[in-house]
Amino acid sequence: METKTTLSLAPFRGITNRAFRNAFSRHIGGCDLLYAPFISGTGTKKVHPDKLRDLIPFNHRATVIPQILSNSAEEIILLGNTLSDHGYRTLNWNLGCPFSRIAHKKKGSGMLPYPELLDRMLDKICGQVHIGISVKTRLGHQHPDEISKIWPVLNRYPLEEIILHPRTGKQLYRGQADPAAFAALRKAFRHPLTYNGDIANISVFHKLRELLPGQSSWMPGRGILIDPFLAHAIRNALPDEKNRRSRLADFHRELQEHAASIPGESKQLGWMKAVWHYLAGSFENSAGVSERIKQSRNRQAFQAAVEYTFQQPFSGEAEKESYFKSLTR
Ligand SMILES: Cc1cc2nc3c(=O)[nH]c(=O)nc-3n(C[C@H](O)[C@H](O)[C@H](O)COP(=O)(O)O)c2cc1C
């Protein structure tokens, strides 16, 4: 019997905020779970309401999984229990963020060279938290074999899920993910394992599915930001082009309504340009479209660039893949 495919939208700090997630679930859909970007510095005494603004009030429309970036068990316990009181059932712990200013504090992928520290933290967290904990991680920070000391630790705890992005932190988001390394690790983990990394378009997804037979849980990231309908394509339920165009326009309109509420033109444009950095890949001549939008210096110029873009044909699969690759160089 065919297993059910679970699709989760990857978190993107600076892009997939509440407004994006709401607009996505209203107009695009196709994903079972939407991961919120990490929050950090939430503290160990009381969580400041500002830190929760992206997550509270709880949204019943989409299943959102909040994420924390932290190296403090107390902080994770407090945030987890606070979110549980507001209706969330899972908190994802970010053990994958690769940036050196974070990693050198033993946060994100910077925790991976320290399996004993991870063990002590999980022991405390799992003893005191009332929310399910899942983990999003990489093969290692410096070396891909760091994971061989990490999975035995993770296996000791009742975690809900492990999301594995088969790159090292050192690689950042460049080069290629290593799905063969993921394949080799599938039997090691006792928890449900989700694949994340370089699901650039539908043909790449099909290749990955061949490489990982029986894999049911997938987390596409930039592939969905490039083509928001990728999850529908994966489910073999792609709407026709007219329908996609009108839903994409509605999605974009809602993003712009949110942008209008951000104080300051440059911040407004900054957020919309971050979205378009990827979304440009949906249209023919993606690189040109992306450049035109990036170069717009004010709202009027941006609006004109967007209107021009929406008149372009949708890009084909080969162009989407090469646009994805251009972002990973
Ligand atoms: C701009 C940007 C922001 C990101 N923010 C987060 C984040 O907040 N939390 C997280 O776990 N991963 C974050 N990631 C990583 C993505 O969720 C994802 O793991 C990565 O892009 C690999 O998947 P993909 O190849 O399908 O895009 C971010 C990546 C980028 C490029």
The ligand as an SDF file (V2000), in Angstrom:
LIG
                    3D

 31 33  0  0  0  0  0  0  0  0999 V2000
   17.3420   32.8140    4.0470 C   0  0  0  0  0  0  0  0  0  0  0  0
   17.2350   31.5080    4.7860 C   0  0  0  0  0  0  0  0  0  0  0  0
   16.6440   31.4730    6.0480 C   0  0  0  0  0  0  0  0  0  0  0  0
   16.5320   30.2570    6.7420 C   0  0  0  0  0  0  0  0  0  0  0  0
   15.9590   30.2440    7.9960 N   0  0  0  0  0  0  0  0  0  0  0  0
   15.8640   29.0620    8.6780 C   0  0  0  0  0  0  0  0  0  0  0  0
   15.2750   29.0000    9.9800 C   0  0  0  0  0  0  0  0  0  0  0  0
   14.7870   29.9840   10.5590 O   0  0  0  0  0  0  0  0  0  0  0  0
   15.2430   27.7860   10.5920 N   0  0  0  0  0  0  0  0  0  0  0  0
   15.7370   26.6400    9.9950 C   0  0  0  0  0  0  0  0  0  0  0  0
   15.6780   25.5620   10.5760 O   0  0  0  0  0  0  0  0  0  0  0  0
   16.2600   26.6760    8.7610 N   0  0  0  0  0  0  0  0  0  0  0  0
   16.3350   27.8500    8.0870 C   0  0  0  0  0  0  0  0  0  0  0  0
   16.8520   27.8620    6.8210 N   0  0  0  0  0  0  0  0  0  0  0  0
   17.1600   26.5650    6.1680 C   0  0  0  0  0  0  0  0  0  0  0  0
   15.9480   26.0330    5.3800 C   0  0  0  0  0  0  0  0  0  0  0  0
   14.8600   25.7950    6.2410 O   0  0  0  0  0  0  0  0  0  0  0  0
   16.2850   24.7140    4.6620 C   0  0  0  0  0  0  0  0  0  0  0  0
   16.7120   23.7780    5.6100 O   0  0  0  0  0  0  0  0  0  0  0  0
   17.3940   24.9010    3.6170 C   0  0  0  0  0  0  0  0  0  0  0  0
   17.0730   25.9470    2.7210 O   0  0  0  0  0  0  0  0  0  0  0  0
   17.6310   23.5980    2.8400 C   0  0  0  0  0  0  0  0  0  0  0  0
   16.4370   23.1620    2.1930 O   0  0  0  0  0  0  0  0  0  0  0  0
   16.1950   23.4800    0.6240 P   0  0  0  0  0  0  0  0  0  0  0  0
   17.4480   23.0340   -0.0970 O   0  0  0  0  0  0  0  0  0  0  0  0
   14.9820   22.6610    0.2610 O   0  0  0  0  0  0  0  0  0  0  0  0
   15.9980   24.9430    0.5110 O   0  0  0  0  0  0  0  0  0  0  0  0
   17.0010   29.0660    6.1410 C   0  0  0  0  0  0  0  0  0  0  0  0
   17.5970   29.0980    4.8640 C   0  0  0  0  0  0  0  0  0  0  0  0
   17.7330   30.2940    4.1980 C   0  0  0  0  0  0  0  0  0  0  0  0
   18.3720   30.2850    2.8290 C   0  0  0  0  0  0  0  0  0  0  0  0
  1  2  1  0
  2  3  1  0
  2 30  2  0
  3  4  2  0
  4  5  1  0
  4 28  1  0
  5  6  2  0
  6  7  1  0
  6 13  1  0
  7  8  2  0
  7  9  1  0
  9 10  1  0
 10 11  2  0
 10 12  1  0
 12 13  2  0
 13 14  1  0
 14 15  1  0
 14 28  1  0
 15 16  1  0
 16 17  1  0
 16 18  1  0
 18 19  1  0
 18 20  1  0
 20 21  1  0
 20 22  1  0
 22 23  1  0
 23 24  1  0
 24 25  2  0
 24 26  1  0
 24 27  1  0
 28 29  2  0
 29 30  1  0
 30 31  1  0
M  END
$$$$
